[in-house]
Amino acid sequence: MEHNRKYLVIIERGEDGSYSAYVPDLPGCVAIGQDTPEQVKCLIQEAIEAHIQGLVEDGLPVPEPITQGEYVNAPAA
């Protein structure tokens, strides 16, 4: 297994104040309900590792990381 893949992780804050994260290039790979961004980052890292390991064990291809992200300025309302 290749060790230098770098996946985009999206972190969102819910209305209840908890943090969740997902990986667009690994459908179903999520971490939810954490109190801080740091906690959800740790949990999503573990989720990515487990997700990829599961794909490999099942003989399925591991998707390449192709999604990119960037902040873009928007005009003030």
Backbone as CSV, one residue per row, in Angstrom:
resi,resn,N_x,N_y,N_z,CA_x,CA_y,CA_z,C_x,C_y,C_z
1,MET,0.844,-1.193,0.000,0.000,0.000,0.000,0.881,1.245,0.000
2,GLU,0.492,2.196,-0.820,1.225,3.454,-0.933,0.998,4.282,0.336
3,HIS,2.074,4.890,0.857,1.973,5.607,2.125,1.961,7.121,1.992
4,ASN,2.069,7.645,0.787,2.172,9.090,0.648,0.923,9.733,0.051
5,ARG,-0.211,9.086,0.165,-1.458,9.689,-0.315,-1.904,10.764,0.662
6,LYS,-2.452,11.823,0.122,-2.902,12.944,0.942,-4.316,13.299,0.506
7,TYR,-5.281,13.014,1.378,-6.691,13.234,1.061,-7.198,14.540,1.663
8,LEU,-8.066,15.213,0.917,-8.736,16.400,1.424,-9.773,15.960,2.452
9,VAL,-9.770,16.616,3.603,-10.743,16.365,4.662,-11.568,17.639,4.837
10,ILE,-12.880,17.491,4.825,-13.790,18.607,5.042,-14.268,18.532,6.491
11,ILE,-14.068,19.624,7.229,-14.507,19.698,8.627,-15.636,20.719,8.705
12,GLU,-16.732,20.301,9.312,-17.896,21.170,9.432,-18.317,21.272,10.891
13,ARG,-18.825,22.444,11.252,-19.375,22.639,12.589,-20.890,22.627,12.473
14,GLY,-21.528,21.752,13.230,-22.973,21.632,13.183,-23.671,22.690,14.009
15,GLU,-24.976,22.762,13.845,-25.776,23.732,14.584,-25.683,23.520,16.093
16,ASP,-25.426,22.285,16.504,-25.304,21.983,17.934,-23.909,22.275,18.477
17,GLY,-22.997,22.752,17.601,-21.642,23.093,18.025,-20.643,21.964,17.902
18,SER,-21.098,20.758,17.567,-20.164,19.642,17.421,-19.532,19.668,16.031
19,TYR,-18.393,19.003,15.911,-17.645,18.970,14.655,-17.727,17.591,14.015
20,SER,-17.820,17.607,12.703,-17.831,16.391,11.906,-16.852,16.578,10.756
21,ALA,-16.426,15.457,10.173,-15.503,15.521,9.043,-15.822,14.396,8.076
22,TYR,-15.499,14.634,6.802,-15.632,13.593,5.806,-14.550,13.762,4.751
23,VAL,-14.347,12.694,3.986,-13.314,12.663,2.957,-14.006,12.441,1.614
24,PRO,-14.102,13.476,0.776,-14.822,13.339,-0.490,-14.331,12.188,-1.381
25,ASP,-13.052,11.896,-1.351,-12.507,10.849,-2.213,-12.644,9.446,-1.637
26,LEU,-13.124,9.337,-0.391,-13.353,8.039,0.244,-14.806,7.989,0.737
27,PRO,-15.748,7.749,-0.175,-17.159,7.746,0.216,-17.424,6.843,1.415
28,GLY,-18.147,7.396,2.386,-18.466,6.650,3.600,-17.464,6.836,4.713
29,CYS,-16.373,7.515,4.449,-15.351,7.743,5.475,-15.676,9.047,6.198
30,VAL,-16.185,8.908,7.437,-16.647,10.067,8.201,-16.234,9.961,9.665
31,ALA,-16.262,11.099,10.323,-16.093,11.192,11.780,-17.118,12.221,12.241
32,ILE,-17.879,11.901,13.272,-18.963,12.806,13.670,-19.005,13.017,15.174
33,GLY,-19.631,14.132,15.559,-19.982,14.388,16.942,-18.838,14.682,17.889
34,GLN,-17.816,15.376,17.440,-16.681,15.692,18.300,-16.793,17.121,18.825
35,ASP,-16.220,17.358,20.002,-16.328,18.669,20.656,-15.423,19.739,20.059
36,THR,-14.290,19.342,19.469,-13.337,20.314,18.945,-12.837,19.882,17.567
37,PRO,-12.327,20.852,16.789,-11.730,20.484,15.498,-10.562,19.508,15.660
38,GLU,-9.790,19.679,16.710,-8.648,18.782,16.938,-9.104,17.348,17.149
39,GLN,-10.190,17.171,17.906,-10.707,15.832,18.152,-11.194,15.183,16.861
40,VAL,-11.900,15.948,16.038,-12.422,15.373,14.802,-11.285,15.087,13.821
41,LYS,-10.225,15.886,13.829,-9.067,15.611,12.969,-8.418,14.293,13.351
42,CYS,-8.274,14.049,14.630,-7.684,12.794,15.109,-8.561,11.611,14.705
43,LEU,-9.869,11.768,14.898,-10.789,10.682,14.584,-10.864,10.410,13.085
44,ILE,-10.837,11.448,12.254,-10.909,11.217,10.805,-9.618,10.570,10.306
45,GLN,-8.483,10.876,10.927,-7.235,10.206,10.546,-7.346,8.703,10.791
46,GLU,-7.892,8.343,11.947,-8.103,6.928,12.257,-9.099,6.300,11.289
47,ALA,-10.150,7.058,10.946,-11.162,6.555,10.020,-10.576,6.316,8.629
48,ILE,-9.709,7.217,8.183,-9.065,7.052,6.871,-8.228,5.779,6.855
49,GLU,-7.434,5.587,7.888,-6.584,4.394,7.963,-7.422,3.124,7.958
50,ALA,-8.505,3.106,8.746,-9.364,1.921,8.818,-10.095,1.700,7.490
51,HIS,-10.535,2.776,6.867,-11.255,2.688,5.595,-10.352,2.080,4.519
52,ILE,-9.138,2.602,4.413,-8.205,2.089,3.407,-7.839,0.642,3.705
53,GLN,-7.600,0.328,4.954,-7.276,-1.052,5.325,-8.422,-1.989,4.936
54,GLY,-9.648,-1.557,5.175,-10.803,-2.372,4.810,-10.898,-2.593,3.309
55,LEU,-10.635,-1.538,2.529,-10.650,-1.689,1.073,-9.606,-2.698,0.621
56,VAL,-8.397,-2.576,1.169,-7.307,-3.485,0.795,-7.660,-4.921,1.173
57,GLU,-8.163,-5.118,2.382,-8.528,-6.470,2.839,-9.631,-7.082,1.980
58,ASP,-10.528,-6.240,1.461,-11.617,-6.728,0.618,-11.218,-6.853,-0.845
59,GLY,-9.965,-6.524,-1.162,-9.489,-6.615,-2.529,-10.042,-5.541,-3.441
60,LEU,-10.477,-4.441,-2.857,-11.036,-3.335,-3.636,-9.975,-2.272,-3.881
61,PRO,-10.107,-1.518,-4.963,-9.122,-0.469,-5.231,-9.260,0.680,-4.233
62,VAL,-8.139,1.269,-3.894,-8.123,2.442,-3.025,-8.169,3.664,-3.936
63,PRO,-9.229,4.497,-3.798,-9.345,5.668,-4.670,-8.161,6.619,-4.524
64,GLU,-7.762,7.164,-5.652,-6.710,8.176,-5.638,-7.275,9.473,-5.061
65,PRO,-6.461,10.210,-4.328,-6.919,11.515,-3.844,-6.892,12.524,-4.989
66,ILE,-8.073,12.946,-5.431,-8.144,13.873,-6.559,-8.834,15.192,-6.200
67,THR,-9.567,15.209,-5.091,-10.299,16.416,-4.716,-9.349,17.436,-4.120
68,GLN,-9.551,18.703,-4.518,-8.747,19.798,-3.987,-9.673,20.805,-3.323
69,GLY,-9.131,21.607,-2.462,-9.922,22.639,-1.804,-9.149,23.933,-1.711
70,GLU,-9.892,25.012,-1.664,-9.269,26.322,-1.545,-10.307,27.310,-1.048
71,TYR,-9.876,28.249,-0.245,-10.759,29.326,0.185,-10.780,30.393,-0.896
72,VAL,-11.957,30.967,-1.132,-12.137,32.009,-2.128,-12.835,33.176,-1.447
73,ASN,-12.327,34.378,-1.668,-12.954,35.580,-1.087,-14.304,35.831,-1.733
74,ALA,-15.258,36.219,-0.894,-16.589,36.584,-1.380,-16.880,38.013,-0.942
75,PRO,-17.650,38.737,-1.728,-17.960,40.118,-1.344,-18.792,40.155,-0.071
76,ALA,-18.594,41.211,0.700,-19.373,41.390,1.924,-20.819,41.662,1.560
77,ALA,-21.713,41.172,2.383,-23.155,41.353,2.109,-23.593,42.752,2.496
